[in-house]
Amino acid sequence: MGKELDRLTRGLGKKMPIHFTEGKRRPEAPMQAAKLASEGGITLRDHIPIFRHWKEYKAKENEDKIDNYIGKLGAKFDMDIMAKPVKDACVDMLKRGQRQRRYTLKKKYFDGVPANQVRTTSPVSCMNDLPQSTRYKTYCVKNQLNREKVQFQQRTGSRCYIACAYAVKQEKYKDTEPTAIDLFKVTHCSKKTGFCEPVKNAIASMETIRAEPLQDGQQPNSGIQVVAQVLPQSSTFLQNIGIQYSSRTSSRDVVVPQVQELQTQLESEKQEKSGLQLQVDTLKMHAEESEATMVKQSEEIQNLKKAQEENNNLLRQLISFKQVQLTPP
């Protein structure tokens, strides 16, 4: 239990580094993904209680369980446990591991047991009490029907999608980048039986879409868009291989014109705003000039009034002086 990781640590002289990429729930390197999954399972079995539902781990009284799980993994590997990609990957691994653990315990202690002998309490100390047998069996039947609806079964063995895609890039596609269609083929091909019938039909549909003639000005769909069009809306294949694709139904020839139209509207609004600002600045400048002109005219009028008043005084003085001269003694 963990001895191989200890040997690797002693051989390297340090802890094995684990590198996570934003948006990917597992490390890309197969060795890192395998050792992380192995140590995550050991930590889950030895130190983390198994609750009835994942929501119970998010309760206030159980918040330390997730932090404890991440902390114990951080003690085994060289990784930043405070980084968001590391936390998201560890939480996802804990969520899937506890669900698988509950399934294993239920299969061991409840499947095949007569109804009158089914226990109402937990058979192990690490798990809380199970729900009633009738409710449990109802969920089992419903989950079995849901599993039968899965059309594209994973064919990557013990590797996760991300590690398998990384290995394929390193071994088969050394000089070129594989498309989403290539990754779909690799991850759904069995070494013994090849492709199953639903996968063959999906690949044929993808090839048909890629071979469709393009109209004038239309750009070809990428491999991601083709895969998104063929796979069902509920498929998480693109997310599992680390590709973020927001819309499964929109194609490039629909999205690009919308983006261009929005950009055109934004540019026109910017131009209109700049034109209005120019008009405001022009009016403001005219108003300032008019105000300066009015002030200047007002000063000129005051000066003219003063000059006229001085002239009137001078005329009055002249008239008075003439009257004095004309008056006889």
Disulfide bonds with the S-S distance in Angstrom:
none
